[in-house]
Amino acid sequence: MARIQPVLTPTEITLVDQMAELTGSKRTEVIKSALTVYHWFVRQAITGGRVVARRPTGEEVTLETAELAVLEGKAARLSAEELGTLAKRLATASSPVEAAHLKERITRGFYGI
């Protein structure tokens, strides 16, 4: 069986090296651990779990799957006109925080989550 090597950016390679040094483990173990966490996150998302994430601004947000949102009655796909209005507001956003909020609303409205 052929080994699959992940393609990492220089920044990711630096982070993997730092984590390996901090934990005293091999680089491959650090990558395996990261993939395990990623797998858990995806499994939670697919099965309808809630995940609390922290944005770069420090704000905490609860991420939900589309399936869970539909069950709770929160799903609302935005129309093309509504998405266009949000896109125009995004183009003229005055702060990065406002732009980040608009991007999230556009994404959630497009997918109906």
Backbone as numpy.savetxt, mean C-alpha at the origin, in Angstrom:
# Nx Ny Nz CAx CAy CAz Cx Cy Cz
15.49 -27.16 -9.80 14.65 -25.99 -9.80 15.54 -24.75 -9.80
15.23 -23.82 -10.67 16.02 -22.59 -10.78 15.70 -21.66 -9.62
16.71 -20.94 -9.16 16.51 -19.98 -8.09 16.07 -18.65 -8.68
15.13 -18.04 -8.04 14.64 -16.74 -8.49 15.24 -15.68 -7.59
15.92 -14.75 -8.19 16.54 -13.66 -7.45 15.67 -12.41 -7.57
15.27 -11.81 -6.45 14.47 -10.59 -6.55 15.32 -9.44 -7.10
14.68 -8.59 -7.86 15.36 -7.41 -8.40 15.17 -6.30 -7.38
16.26 -5.86 -6.78 16.20 -4.84 -5.75 16.87 -3.56 -6.22
16.30 -2.45 -5.80 16.92 -1.16 -6.09 18.13 -0.99 -5.16
19.02 -0.07 -5.49 20.16 0.17 -4.59 19.73 0.51 -3.16
18.64 1.26 -3.01 18.15 1.60 -1.68 17.67 0.35 -0.94
16.95 -0.52 -1.66 16.47 -1.75 -1.04 17.64 -2.65 -0.65
18.67 -2.70 -1.48 19.85 -3.51 -1.16 20.51 -2.99 0.11
20.60 -1.67 0.23 21.19 -1.06 1.42 20.37 -1.42 2.66
19.04 -1.35 2.55 18.18 -1.69 3.68 18.32 -3.16 4.07
18.38 -4.04 3.07 18.55 -5.46 3.35 19.89 -5.69 4.06
20.95 -5.05 3.56 22.26 -5.19 4.20 22.23 -4.69 5.64
21.59 -3.56 5.87 21.50 -3.00 7.23 20.73 -3.94 8.15
19.62 -4.47 7.67 18.81 -5.37 8.49 19.56 -6.66 8.79
20.29 -7.16 7.80 21.09 -8.37 8.01 22.16 -8.12 9.07
22.77 -6.95 9.02 23.80 -6.62 10.01 23.19 -6.47 11.40
22.04 -5.80 11.48 21.39 -5.60 12.78 20.94 -6.90 13.42
20.42 -7.81 12.61 19.88 -9.06 13.14 20.91 -10.18 13.18
22.06 -9.96 12.55 23.08 -11.00 12.52 22.67 -12.19 11.68
21.87 -11.94 10.65 21.42 -13.03 9.78 21.91 -12.79 8.35
21.64 -13.78 7.51 22.04 -13.67 6.11 21.05 -12.79 5.36
21.53 -12.24 4.25 20.66 -11.41 3.40 19.45 -12.20 2.92
19.65 -13.47 2.58 18.54 -14.29 2.09 17.46 -14.45 3.16
17.87 -14.54 4.43 16.90 -14.67 5.52 16.10 -13.39 5.68
16.75 -12.26 5.51 16.05 -10.96 5.59 15.00 -10.88 4.49
15.37 -11.27 3.28 14.43 -11.22 2.16 13.29 -12.20 2.38
13.59 -13.40 2.90 12.53 -14.39 3.19 11.57 -13.84 4.22
12.10 -13.17 5.25 11.23 -12.59 6.28 10.34 -11.51 5.69
10.91 -10.67 4.84 10.14 -9.61 4.20 9.02 -10.20 3.33
9.33 -11.27 2.61 8.31 -11.92 1.78 7.23 -12.57 2.63
7.60 -13.09 3.79 6.62 -13.67 4.71 5.64 -12.60 5.19
6.17 -11.44 5.55 5.31 -10.34 6.00 4.41 -9.89 4.85
4.98 -9.78 3.64 4.20 -9.38 2.47 3.08 -10.39 2.21
3.39 -11.68 2.31 2.40 -12.73 2.10 1.27 -12.61 3.12
1.64 -12.36 4.39 0.63 -12.19 5.43 -0.27 -11.01 5.10
0.34 -9.89 4.70 -0.42 -8.69 4.38 -1.41 -8.96 3.25
-0.95 -9.60 2.19 -1.82 -9.90 1.04 -2.94 -10.84 1.47
-2.61 -11.86 2.27 -3.63 -12.81 2.73 -4.69 -12.09 3.55
-4.27 -11.16 4.42 -5.23 -10.40 5.21 -6.13 -9.55 4.30
-5.52 -8.95 3.28 -6.28 -8.10 2.36 -7.29 -8.90 1.56
-6.90 -10.10 1.12 -7.79 -10.92 0.29 -8.93 -11.50 1.12
-8.67 -11.87 2.35 -9.69 -12.51 3.17 -10.59 -11.51 3.87
-10.37 -10.24 3.66 -11.26 -9.25 4.24 -10.78 -8.71 5.57
-9.51 -8.86 5.83 -8.98 -8.33 7.08 -8.80 -6.83 7.03
-8.63 -6.26 8.20 -8.32 -4.84 8.30 -6.87 -4.70 8.70
-6.20 -3.78 8.07 -4.80 -3.52 8.37 -4.66 -2.04 8.66
-4.05 -1.72 9.80 -3.80 -0.32 10.15 -2.41 0.03 9.65
-2.33 1.06 8.84 -1.06 1.49 8.26 -0.79 2.93 8.67
0.47 3.30 8.64 0.86 4.67 8.97 1.39 5.33 7.71
0.82 6.47 7.37 1.27 7.24 6.21 2.56 7.96 6.54
3.28 8.43 5.50 4.50 9.20 5.76 4.27 10.45 6.61
3.03 10.95 6.61 2.71 12.13 7.41 2.51 11.79 8.88
2.50 10.49 9.22 2.29 10.05 10.59 0.85 9.69 10.89
-0.05 9.99 9.98 -1.47 9.69 10.16 -1.70 8.19 10.01
-2.51 7.61 10.92 -2.85 6.20 10.81 -4.14 6.06 10.02
-4.18 5.03 9.18 -5.35 4.79 8.35 -5.64 3.29 8.34
-6.91 2.93 8.33 -7.29 1.53 8.26 -7.56 1.17 6.81
-6.84 0.17 6.32 -7.03 -0.31 4.96 -7.99 -1.48 4.98
-8.93 -1.49 4.04 -9.91 -2.55 3.95 -9.95 -3.07 2.53
-10.42 -4.30 2.38 -10.56 -4.85 1.04 -11.89 -4.43 0.44
-11.96 -4.54 -0.86 -13.22 -4.20 -1.54 -14.35 -5.09 -1.06
-14.06 -6.39 -0.84 -15.07 -7.33 -0.40 -15.65 -6.91 0.95
-14.79 -6.51 1.88 -15.24 -6.10 3.20 -16.03 -4.80 3.11
-15.58 -3.89 2.28 -16.28 -2.62 2.14 -17.68 -2.83 1.58
-17.83 -3.76 0.63 -19.15 -4.05 0.07 -20.05 -4.62 1.16
-19.52 -5.55 1.97 -20.31 -6.14 3.03 -20.77 -5.09 4.04
-19.95 -4.10 4.29 -20.30 -3.06 5.25 -21.07 -1.92 4.60
-21.32 -2.00 3.29 -22.10 -0.99 2.61 -21.35 0.31 2.35
-20.03 0.27 2.34 -19.25 1.48 2.12 -18.75 1.62 0.69
-18.95 0.62 -0.12 -18.42 0.66 -1.47 -19.18 1.69 -2.30
-18.45 2.53 -3.00 -19.07 3.53 -3.85 -18.11 3.89 -4.97
-18.37 3.33 -6.14 -17.54 3.65 -7.30 -17.95 5.01 -7.82
-16.97 5.88 -8.03 -17.26 7.22 -8.51 -17.47 7.23 -10.02
-18.28 8.16 -10.48 -18.52 8.30 -11.91 -17.31 8.96 -12.57
-17.29 8.93 -13.89 -16.19 9.55 -14.64 -16.13 11.05 -14.37
-17.29 11.69 -14.24 -17.32 13.12 -13.96 -16.73 13.42 -12.59
-17.10 12.61 -11.58 -16.57 12.82 -10.23 -15.06 12.59 -10.18
-14.61 11.55 -10.89 -13.16 11.29 -10.95 -12.44 12.44 -11.65
-13.05 12.97 -12.70 -12.46 14.10 -13.42 -12.34 15.34 -12.55
-13.36 15.60 -11.75 -13.33 16.73 -10.83 -12.21 16.57 -9.81
-12.08 15.37 -9.26 -11.00 15.12 -8.30 -9.63 15.26 -8.96
-9.52 14.80 -10.21 -8.25 14.91 -10.92 -7.87 16.38 -11.15
-8.86 17.22 -11.46 -8.58 18.65 -11.64 -8.14 19.28 -10.32
-8.79 18.88 -9.22 -8.39 19.40 -7.90 -6.98 18.93 -7.56
-6.64 17.69 -7.95 -5.30 17.17 -7.70 -4.26 17.98 -8.46
-4.58 18.35 -9.69 -3.64 19.11 -10.51 -3.35 20.49 -9.91
-4.30 21.02 -9.16 -4.11 22.35 -8.57 -3.88 22.30 -7.05
-3.62 21.11 -6.53 -3.42 20.97 -5.08 -2.24 21.81 -4.62
-2.41 22.48 -3.49 -1.37 23.40 -3.01 -0.39 22.75 -2.04
-0.76 21.61 -1.46 0.14 20.96 -0.51 0.25 19.46 -0.80
1.36 18.86 -0.42 1.53 17.42 -0.63 0.51 16.60 0.15
0.09 17.07 1.31 -0.89 16.34 2.11 -2.23 16.31 1.39
-2.64 17.48 0.86 -3.89 17.54 0.11 -3.82 16.65 -1.14
-2.68 16.66 -1.82 -2.51 15.83 -3.01 -2.61 14.35 -2.65
-2.02 13.96 -1.52 -2.07 12.56 -1.10 -3.51 12.14 -0.80
-4.27 13.00 -0.14 -5.68 12.69 0.15 -6.48 12.55 -1.15
-6.24 13.44 -2.09 -6.97 13.38 -3.36 -6.61 12.12 -4.15
-5.33 11.75 -4.16 -4.92 10.52 -4.85 -5.62 9.31 -4.26
-5.70 9.28 -2.93 -6.38 8.15 -2.28 -7.86 8.12 -2.62
-8.51 9.29 -2.61 -9.94 9.34 -2.97 -10.16 8.90 -4.41
-9.26 9.29 -5.30 -9.39 8.89 -6.70 -9.25 7.37 -6.83
-8.23 6.82 -6.18 -8.02 5.37 -6.25 -9.19 4.61 -5.67
-9.64 5.01 -4.47 -10.76 4.33 -3.84 -12.03 4.48 -4.67
-12.25 5.66 -5.23 -13.44 5.89 -6.04 -13.42 5.12 -7.35
-12.23 4.96 -7.93 -12.12 4.20 -9.19 -12.46 2.74 -8.97
-11.92 2.16 -7.88 -12.15 0.74 -7.60 -13.41 0.47 -6.79
-14.02 1.51 -6.26 -15.25 1.32 -5.49 -15.00 0.79 -4.10
-13.90 1.19 -3.50 -13.61 0.71 -2.14 -13.59 1.86 -1.16
